[in-house]
Amino acid sequence: MIPRILIAGVGNVLLQDDGFGPHAIARLQAEYEIPNDVELLDLGTPGLDFVDYLAGRDVLIILDALSSGGEPGEILTFDRERLRAYLPNVRLSAHQPCLQETLSTAETAGVCPPEVLLIGVVGNSFDVNPELGPQTSAAMPQALELIADVLRKYGAEVGRRGEPLPLTSWWSPPAASPR
């Protein structure tokens, strides 16, 4: 049996690269076969209500855009220990206050998953635009495969779909119907 895993995409899809997390969730759903016991959630820009999603989880994987720490398009990972070291001192993400408070509150409440992993892509543009910038877009396939590899490490049977499902997201307009 695989552990209870939550993959949480965080970010504002209206601010270009900041939307990496929600975009990654939509792409995972469309392009990969993910077991039902792995939950994929687009959490947008959560507040402390993020803690509510952590109860009963063994593994939390956070997908987020990073505002520092490397070159645009670079994929960085932070396990729980590295997050503890970095979060108080270096502003990695626009959502850092929420992440820091969420993890601290979850630990205090005894509901923080034993394993926490942040997978982030260093963003370049945070302008008002629902499309990811070129460096973040180019990093997406490698980030998705890294996420799939992490899930496989936990025993989840994850594979690419032979034919991707239509990419649907709440922030994209519906495709026009042919006349």
C-alpha positions in Angstrom: 0.0 0.0 0.0 1.3 3.4 -0.9 1.3 6.2 1.7 -1.4 8.8 1.7 0.0 11.5 -0.6 -1.2 15.0 -1.3 0.2 17.0 -4.2 -0.7 20.6 -3.6 -0.2 23.1 -6.4 0.0 26.6 -5.0 0.2 29.9 -6.9 -1.7 32.6 -8.6 -2.5 31.6 -12.2 -3.1 35.3 -13.1 0.5 36.2 -12.4 2.4 34.3 -15.1 5.1 32.1 -13.6 3.5 32.3 -10.1 0.9 29.9 -11.5 3.4 27.1 -11.9 1.8 25.0 -9.1 -1.8 25.0 -10.5 -0.5 24.6 -14.1 1.5 21.6 -13.0 -1.6 20.0 -11.3 -3.6 20.5 -14.5 -0.8 19.0 -16.7 -0.4 16.0 -14.3 -4.1 15.2 -14.5 -4.1 15.5 -18.3 -0.8 13.7 -19.1 -0.3 11.1 -16.4 -2.2 8.2 -15.0 -2.1 8.8 -11.2 -3.5 6.3 -8.7 -6.7 7.4 -7.0 -5.1 7.4 -3.5 -2.7 10.2 -4.6 -4.7 13.4 -4.3 -3.9 16.3 -6.7 -5.2 19.7 -5.5 -4.9 23.2 -7.0 -5.0 25.2 -3.8 -4.4 28.6 -5.5 -3.0 31.0 -2.9 -4.1 29.3 0.4 -4.1 30.8 3.8 -4.0 28.8 7.0 -6.8 26.7 5.7 -4.0 24.8 4.0 -3.5 23.0 7.4 -7.0 21.4 7.0 -5.7 19.5 3.9 -2.8 17.9 5.7 -4.6 15.8 8.3 -4.2 12.1 7.7 -1.4 12.5 5.1 1.9 10.7 5.1 3.5 12.8 2.3 3.0 16.4 1.2 4.4 17.5 -2.1 4.1 21.2 -2.7 4.4 22.5 -6.2 5.3 26.2 -6.3 7.0 28.9 -8.3 10.2 30.2 -6.7 11.2 33.8 -6.8 14.9 33.2 -5.9 17.4 30.5 -5.4 18.6 29.8 -8.9 18.3 30.7 -12.6 14.9 31.2 -14.3 13.5 27.8 -15.3 15.7 25.9 -12.8 14.0 23.2 -10.8 14.8 23.1 -7.1 13.6 20.7 -4.4 13.5 21.2 -0.7 12.8 18.4 1.8 11.5 19.2 5.2 14.9 19.9 6.7 16.0 22.2 3.9 12.7 24.0 4.1 13.3 24.6 7.8 16.7 26.0 7.1 15.6 28.2 4.2 12.1 29.5 4.9 12.9 31.7 7.9 15.9 33.3 6.2 15.5 33.4 2.4 12.4 34.4 0.5 12.0 31.6 -2.0 8.3 32.0 -2.8 5.6 34.7 -2.8 3.6 32.1 -0.7 6.4 31.6 1.8 4.6 33.2 4.8 1.7 30.8 4.2 3.9 27.8 3.8 6.0 28.6 6.9 2.9 29.3 9.0 1.1 26.2 7.6 3.9 23.9 8.4 4.5 25.4 11.8 0.8 25.2 12.7 0.5 21.7 11.3 3.5 20.6 13.4 2.0 22.2 16.5 -1.4 20.5 15.9 0.3 17.2 15.2 -1.1 16.9 11.7 2.0 17.7 9.6 2.8 14.8 7.3 6.1 13.1 8.2 7.5 13.8 4.8 7.3 17.1 3.1 8.8 18.0 -0.3 8.7 21.3 -2.2 9.3 21.1 -5.9 9.7 24.5 -7.4 10.6 26.2 -10.6 12.5 29.5 -10.4 10.2 32.0 -12.2 11.2 34.9 -14.3 8.0 36.9 -15.0 5.3 37.6 -12.5 3.3 40.0 -14.7 -0.5 39.8 -15.0 -0.9 37.0 -17.6 -2.4 33.6 -17.2 0.3 31.9 -19.4 3.5 30.7 -18.0 6.7 32.4 -19.2 9.1 30.6 -21.6 11.6 29.4 -19.0 8.9 28.0 -16.7 7.0 26.4 -19.6 10.3 24.8 -20.9 10.9 23.4 -17.4 7.4 21.9 -17.0 8.0 18.5 -18.7 11.1 17.8 -16.6 9.3 19.0 -13.4 6.3 16.7 -14.2 8.6 13.7 -14.7 10.4 14.5 -11.4 7.0 14.5 -9.7 6.2 11.1 -11.3 9.6 9.7 -10.1 8.9 10.9 -6.6 5.5 9.2 -6.6 7.1 6.0 -8.0 9.6 6.1 -5.1 6.6 5.9 -2.8 5.3 2.8 -4.6 2.7 4.6 -6.8 2.2 3.2 -10.3 2.5 6.3 -12.4 2.8 6.4 -16.1 2.3 8.8 -19.0 -1.0 8.5 -20.8 -0.8 7.2 -24.3 -2.9 10.1 -25.4 -3.2 13.1 -23.0 -6.6 14.1 -21.9 -7.8 17.6 -23.0 -6.1 20.1 -20.8 -8.8 21.7 -18.7 -8.5 24.3 -16.0 -10.8 26.7 -14.3 -8.8 29.7 -15.5 -8.8 28.9 -19.2 -11.7 29.8 -21.3 -13.7 26.9 -22.7 -12.7 26.0 -26.3 -15.1 27.5 -28.9 -17.4 25.0 -30.4 -17.3 24.7 -34.2 -20.2 26.2 -36.0 
